[in-house]
Amino acid sequence: MMVATNIKNAKQTAAAGSSNQASCQHFRASFSDLDDLAATAQAWSLDFRRINAEPFRGSLTQINVRDIRYDCAHFTAPLQQRGSPPPGRWTFAIPDAAEPRMIWRGRTTGRGTVAVYHPGSEIDALSRPGFFMLPVAMTPETMERHLRALDMPRFDRILADDIIEIDPVRLHRLARVLRSAIEALDADSGLLQQQTVRSALSERMPRLVLRILANGRPHRRPERTGDTIRACLSIIEASRAPLTVAQLASLVGVSGRAVQQAFATHLGVTPK
C-alpha cells in the first residue's frame, strides 16, 4: 500500500522541474456515446460495438507518467471491443472486479486472471456489464530496466500467453493500490506536479506490478466457449434484418439453448 500512501501524502513535497511535469498527463471523462469514447481514448485505437440495447454509460481515466501509462475504464453495458493498445508497449489489463468475466480472443477470463496485450497485438474482446479494468502499459525497454533494478529474470514463459493466472488475493490487492492512486489523482490532478508522486508512478508502481506478474503462470484452462458468441455477433453485424435466436443458432450450428446459455454465462445478457 506504500504507493498509494505516497500519492496521498505528496502535497508535503516540493514541486519538481517543468521538464518532468511536461511528461506527466492526466485525463478523465464520462461518456454516454461510444464514438466519443473511442475518439477520446488517447494512444488506443478502438472500435466499440454494443451487444444489446442496454443504455451505455462509461468513464475513462488516463495517466501518463514519463514512459508508464495507467488507464481506468468502467463500462456499464456489454461491449464488443476491437482495435489496438498503445503502440510499442506491453499492456497488462488488471481487473478491478470480483468476477471480471471478459472473453479475450475466444477465451474466458475470470477471477485471478490478467489479459496481456503484446506489443503490436490487436484487441479482440467481449466484456460483460460492469466492466472495470485497470490497464498498465510500459515499453519493453522500461520493463527491462525495472526487472534489472529488481534483480529479476525475464519471465518470457509467462508472457508468451495472452492470459496470466495470478493468486486472486494478490491481484485484488494490486488492483486496490492502482485504483486508490488513480482516485487520488482524479480528485486532484495537480498532485502530478509533485516529485514524490512521479517517482511512485514511474518507479515503485511498475515494479510492484512486475513482481506480482512474475509470480503468475500461463492460463491453464483455456475456454473456447466464447467462440459461439463471437460467431453470433459476426452474423448479427453482417445481417441486414433482425434474427431470432433460433435463426442465429442454426446459422452458427449450435442449439438455441446453447446460444442463450453462452450469452448469459459469459456476458450476463440475453441475445436480443
C-alpha positions in Angstrom: 0.0 0.0 0.0 3.1 2.3 0.1 2.5 3.7 -3.5 -1.0 4.9 -2.7 0.2 6.4 0.6 2.9 8.3 -1.2 0.3 9.7 -3.6 -1.9 10.9 -0.8 0.9 12.5 1.2 2.5 14.1 -1.8 1.3 17.7 -1.1 4.1 17.9 1.5 6.7 17.5 -1.3 8.1 20.4 -3.3 7.3 20.7 -7.0 9.9 19.4 -9.5 11.2 20.9 -12.7 8.9 21.8 -15.6 10.6 19.3 -18.0 9.4 16.4 -15.8 6.0 18.0 -15.4 5.6 18.1 -19.1 5.9 14.3 -19.4 3.1 13.8 -16.9 -0.5 14.0 -18.1 -3.9 13.3 -16.5 -7.3 13.0 -18.3 -10.7 11.9 -17.0 -14.1 12.0 -18.7 -17.5 10.3 -18.6 -19.3 9.1 -21.7 -22.8 8.1 -23.0 -21.7 7.8 -26.6 -19.4 5.1 -27.8 -18.0 7.1 -30.7 -16.9 9.9 -28.3 -15.3 7.3 -26.1 -13.3 5.7 -29.0 -12.2 9.1 -30.2 -11.1 10.3 -26.8 -9.1 7.2 -25.7 -5.7 8.6 -26.3 -3.0 6.2 -27.6 -5.6 3.4 -28.0 -7.1 2.7 -31.4 -10.5 1.3 -30.5 -13.8 0.3 -32.1 -16.7 -0.4 -29.7 -19.9 -2.1 -30.6 -23.0 -2.6 -28.4 -24.1 -6.2 -27.8 -27.6 -5.3 -26.9 -29.8 -2.2 -26.5 -28.9 -1.6 -22.9 -28.1 2.1 -22.3 -24.3 2.8 -22.2 -22.5 4.8 -19.6 -18.8 4.8 -19.2 -15.9 6.6 -17.6 -12.2 6.7 -18.5 -9.1 7.9 -16.7 -5.7 8.1 -18.5 -2.5 8.9 -16.7 0.9 9.1 -18.4 4.0 9.5 -16.2 7.2 9.5 -18.2 7.1 6.1 -20.0 4.4 4.4 -17.9 0.8 4.6 -18.8 -2.2 3.9 -16.4 -5.8 3.6 -17.5 -9.0 3.1 -15.6 -12.0 2.1 -17.7 -15.6 1.4 -16.5 -18.4 0.5 -18.8 -22.0 -0.3 -17.7 -23.2 -2.1 -20.9 -21.7 -5.2 -22.6 -19.5 -4.3 -25.5 -17.5 -5.8 -28.3 -14.0 -4.2 -28.3 -11.7 -4.3 -31.2 -8.6 -2.3 -32.1 -5.1 -2.0 -30.7 -3.5 -1.0 -27.4 -0.9 1.8 -27.0 1.8 1.0 -29.7 5.2 -0.3 -28.8 4.2 -1.3 -25.2 3.4 -4.2 -23.1 -0.1 -3.7 -21.6 -1.4 -5.6 -18.7 -5.2 -5.4 -18.0 -5.6 -5.6 -14.2 -9.2 -6.4 -13.3 -10.9 -4.4 -10.6 -13.9 -6.6 -10.0 -14.7 -9.7 -8.0 -15.6 -11.8 -11.1 -14.4 -9.8 -14.1 -15.5 -12.1 -16.9 -14.3 -11.0 -20.3 -13.9 -13.0 -23.5 -10.4 -12.3 -24.7 -9.6 -13.8 -28.1 -12.1 -16.5 -27.6 -11.0 -17.4 -24.1 -13.0 -16.6 -21.0 -11.1 -14.7 -18.3 -12.2 -14.6 -14.7 -11.1 -14.1 -11.1 -7.3 -14.1 -10.8 -6.5 -13.5 -14.4 -4.8 -10.7 -16.3 -5.1 -10.2 -20.1 -1.8 -9.5 -21.8 -1.6 -7.1 -24.8 1.7 -7.9 -26.5 3.5 -5.0 -28.4 1.9 -4.8 -31.8 -1.0 -7.0 -30.9 -4.7 -6.4 -31.6 -7.6 -6.2 -29.2 -10.4 -8.7 -29.7 -12.6 -8.8 -26.6 -16.2 -9.1 -25.4 -16.9 -7.5 -22.0 -19.8 -8.0 -19.5 -21.9 -5.3 -18.0 -19.9 -3.6 -15.1 -16.6 -3.9 -17.0 -13.9 -2.3 -14.8 -10.3 -2.6 -15.9 -7.0 -1.0 -14.9 -4.5 -1.4 -17.8 -0.9 -0.7 -17.1 1.4 -0.1 -20.1 5.2 0.2 -20.5 7.7 -0.1 -23.2 9.9 -3.3 -23.5 12.9 -1.1 -22.6 11.2 0.2 -19.5 10.2 -3.3 -18.4 13.8 -4.5 -18.8 15.1 -1.6 -16.8 12.7 -2.3 -13.9 13.5 -6.0 -14.0 17.2 -5.3 -13.7 16.6 -2.9 -10.8 14.6 -5.7 -9.1 17.3 -8.3 -10.0 14.6 -10.4 -11.6 15.0 -12.5 -14.7 12.7 -12.0 -17.7 9.5 -14.1 -17.4 9.0 -14.8 -21.1 7.4 -18.2 -20.5 4.6 -16.5 -18.6 4.2 -13.6 -21.1 4.1 -16.0 -24.0 0.4 -16.5 -23.2 -2.4 -14.0 -23.7 -3.7 -14.6 -20.2 -1.8 -14.9 -16.9 -3.2 -16.6 -13.8 -2.3 -14.9 -10.5 -3.2 -15.5 -6.9 -6.6 -13.7 -6.7 -5.8 -12.2 -3.3 -2.5 -10.6 -4.5 -4.2 -9.5 -7.7 -7.1 -7.8 -5.7 -4.5 -6.0 -3.6 -2.7 -4.8 -6.6 -6.0 -3.5 -8.1 -6.8 -1.7 -4.9 -3.5 0.1 -4.9 -3.8 1.1 -8.5 -7.4 2.3 -8.0 -6.5 4.2 -4.9 -3.7 6.1 -6.7 -5.9 6.9 -9.7 -8.8 8.1 -7.5 -6.4 10.4 -5.7 -5.3 11.9 -9.0 -8.9 12.2 -10.2 -9.7 14.2 -7.2 -6.6 16.4 -7.6 -4.6 16.1 -10.8 -2.2 18.8 -9.5 -0.6 16.0 -7.4 1.3 15.0 -10.6 3.4 18.1 -10.1 4.9 16.5 -7.0 8.2 14.6 -7.4 7.1 12.0 -4.9 4.0 11.2 -7.0 6.0 10.9 -10.2 8.6 8.7 -8.6 5.8 6.5 -7.2 4.1 6.1 -10.5 7.2 5.8 -12.7 9.4 3.6 -10.4 7.7 1.9 -7.5 4.3 1.2 -9.0 5.5 -0.6 -12.2 7.9 -2.7 -10.1 5.1 -3.7 -7.9 3.1 -4.7 -11.0 6.1 -6.7 -12.4 6.8 -8.5 -9.1 3.2 -9.8 -9.0 3.0 -10.7 -12.7 6.3 -12.6 -12.4 4.7 -14.9 -9.8 1.9 -15.8 -12.2 1.6 -18.7 -14.6 0.2 -19.2 -18.1 -3.6 -19.7 -18.2 -4.2 -23.4 -17.7 -7.9 -23.6 -18.6 -8.4 -22.0 -22.0 -12.1 -21.8 -22.6 -13.2 -21.6 -26.2 -16.9 -21.2 -25.4 -16.5 -17.6 -26.4 -16.3 -18.7 -30.0 -20.1 -19.2 -30.0 -20.7 -15.6 -29.0 -18.1 -14.2 -31.4 -19.7 -16.2 -34.3 -23.2 -14.9 -33.3 -22.0 -11.3 -33.2 -20.3 -11.6 -36.5 -23.6 -12.9 -38.1 -25.6 -10.2 -36.4 -23.3 -7.5 -37.6 -23.5 -8.8 -41.2 -27.2 -9.3 -41.2 -29.5 -6.6 -42.7 -32.5 -7.9 -40.9 -33.2 -8.9 -37.2 -32.6 -12.5 -36.5 -34.4 -14.7 -33.9 -32.4 -16.9 -31.5 -33.5 -20.0 -33.5 -32.2 -18.5 -36.7 -29.0 -17.4 -35.1 -28.4 -20.8 -33.6 -29.0 -22.6 -36.9 -26.5 -20.3 -38.7 -23.9 -20.8 -36.1 -24.5 -24.6 -35.9 -25.5 -24.9 -32.3 -28.8 -25.2 -30.4 -30.9 -22.2 -29.4 -30.3 -23.1 -25.7 -26.5 -23.1 -26.3 -26.8 -19.5 -27.7 -28.9 -18.4 -24.7 -26.6 -20.0 -22.2 -23.4 -18.7 -23.8 -24.6 -15.1 -23.7 -26.0 -15.4 -20.2 -22.9 -17.1 -18.7 -20.2 -15.1 -20.3 -21.7 -11.7 -21.0 -24.6 -11.6 -18.5 -27.1 -10.7 -21.1 -29.6 -12.3 -23.5 -29.1 -12.4 -27.3 -31.7 -9.8 -28.2 
